[in-house]
Amino acid sequence: MRHYPSLDAYENSGLLGCMRKTLQYLKNGEQSNGGSDAHDSDGPHCEVWVITEYDDDESVAKVFGAPLTKLSFDRVSFNPDEERFTCHLPGGERLLIVADIYWLRDDWRDWLITQL
């Protein structure tokens, strides 16, 4: 799992593709249900965690104290154009990004969809 202590660190990580689009989303805010996301570059520092293809229940539990399918989120959103789930952890200062690509486990994908 990749960890970025702030949005600026995430931006400077050099990630390409959908992760760059995710950064733009996080900095600009998501228009969902008529609201906007409070996590922007002028807002409170926000830690960003990114699930990688090498992660499993054990690595997620090591960081968050429980496997992915047992975590509690304030909100989960999905953007099909950017192929990612954005999971807002309780407290509003931590985000978990899960790319919806070929290596994402089916049970994780199914569970995240039920959280939408």
C-alpha positions as CSV (number, residue, x, y, z in Angstrom):
1,M,0.0,0.0,0.0
2,R,1.3,3.4,-0.8
3,H,1.0,6.2,1.7
4,Y,1.2,10.0,1.1
5,P,1.1,12.2,4.1
6,S,-0.6,15.0,2.2
7,L,-2.2,15.9,-1.1
8,D,1.0,17.7,-2.1
9,A,3.0,14.6,-1.4
10,Y,0.5,12.6,-3.5
11,E,0.8,15.2,-6.3
12,N,4.6,15.0,-6.3
13,S,4.6,11.2,-6.4
14,G,4.9,11.0,-10.1
15,L,1.9,8.7,-10.6
16,L,0.4,8.7,-14.0
17,G,-2.9,7.8,-15.5
18,C,-6.0,7.5,-13.3
19,M,-4.0,8.5,-10.2
20,R,-3.3,11.9,-11.7
21,K,-7.0,12.3,-12.4
22,T,-7.7,11.3,-8.8
23,L,-5.4,14.0,-7.6
24,Q,-7.3,16.6,-9.7
25,Y,-10.5,15.3,-8.1
26,L,-9.2,15.5,-4.6
27,K,-7.8,19.1,-5.1
28,N,-10.9,20.4,-6.9
29,G,-13.6,18.5,-5.0
30,E,-16.1,16.1,-6.2
31,Q,-19.6,17.3,-7.3
32,S,-21.7,14.5,-5.9
33,N,-25.2,14.7,-4.6
34,G,-25.1,18.5,-5.0
35,G,-22.2,18.9,-2.6
36,S,-18.4,19.3,-2.9
37,D,-15.6,17.5,-1.2
38,A,-13.9,19.6,1.5
39,H,-10.5,18.1,0.8
40,D,-8.5,20.6,-1.2
41,S,-5.1,22.2,-1.2
42,D,-6.3,25.0,1.1
43,G,-8.2,22.7,3.4
44,P,-7.0,20.5,6.2
45,H,-4.1,18.1,5.5
46,C,-5.4,14.9,4.1
47,E,-3.5,11.6,4.1
48,V,-3.9,9.5,1.0
49,W,-3.5,5.8,0.9
50,V,-3.5,3.9,-2.4
51,I,-4.2,0.1,-2.7
52,T,-1.6,-1.6,-4.9
53,E,-1.9,-4.9,-6.8
54,Y,0.3,-6.5,-4.1
55,D,-2.0,-5.7,-1.2
56,D,-4.2,-8.2,0.5
57,D,-6.4,-8.4,3.6
58,E,-3.3,-8.6,5.8
59,S,-1.6,-5.5,4.4
60,V,-4.8,-3.5,4.7
61,A,-5.4,-4.7,8.2
62,K,-1.8,-3.8,9.2
63,V,-2.5,-0.2,8.2
64,F,-6.2,0.2,9.1
65,G,-6.8,-2.4,11.8
66,A,-9.2,-4.5,9.7
67,P,-9.4,-6.1,6.2
68,L,-10.9,-3.9,3.5
69,T,-14.3,-5.5,3.7
70,K,-14.5,-4.8,7.4
71,L,-13.6,-1.1,7.3
72,S,-16.1,1.6,8.0
73,F,-16.2,4.6,5.6
74,D,-18.0,7.9,5.9
75,R,-18.6,7.7,2.1
76,V,-17.5,5.7,-0.9
77,S,-17.7,7.2,-4.4
78,F,-16.9,5.6,-7.8
79,N,-15.8,7.4,-10.9
80,P,-16.0,5.0,-13.9
81,D,-14.2,7.5,-16.2
82,E,-11.2,7.5,-13.9
83,E,-11.6,3.8,-12.9
84,R,-11.3,4.3,-9.1
85,F,-13.2,4.1,-5.8
86,T,-12.5,6.9,-3.3
87,C,-13.2,5.9,0.2
88,H,-13.5,8.6,2.9
89,L,-12.4,7.2,6.2
90,P,-14.0,8.5,9.4
91,G,-12.6,11.8,10.7
92,G,-12.3,13.3,7.2
93,E,-8.6,13.5,7.0
94,R,-7.8,10.1,5.4
95,L,-8.7,8.8,2.0
96,L,-8.2,5.4,0.5
97,I,-8.0,5.2,-3.3
98,V,-8.8,1.8,-4.9
99,A,-8.2,1.6,-8.7
100,D,-10.9,-0.5,-10.4
101,I,-8.5,-2.3,-12.7
102,Y,-7.7,-5.9,-13.7
103,W,-5.9,-6.8,-10.4
104,L,-8.6,-5.6,-8.1
105,R,-10.0,-8.7,-6.2
106,D,-13.6,-9.5,-7.1
107,D,-14.7,-9.7,-3.5
108,W,-13.2,-6.2,-2.8
109,R,-14.9,-4.7,-5.9
110,D,-18.2,-6.3,-5.0
111,W,-18.0,-5.0,-1.5
112,L,-17.0,-1.5,-2.5
113,I,-20.0,-1.4,-4.9
114,T,-22.3,-2.2,-2.1
115,Q,-20.9,0.8,-0.1
116,L,-21.8,3.3,-2.8
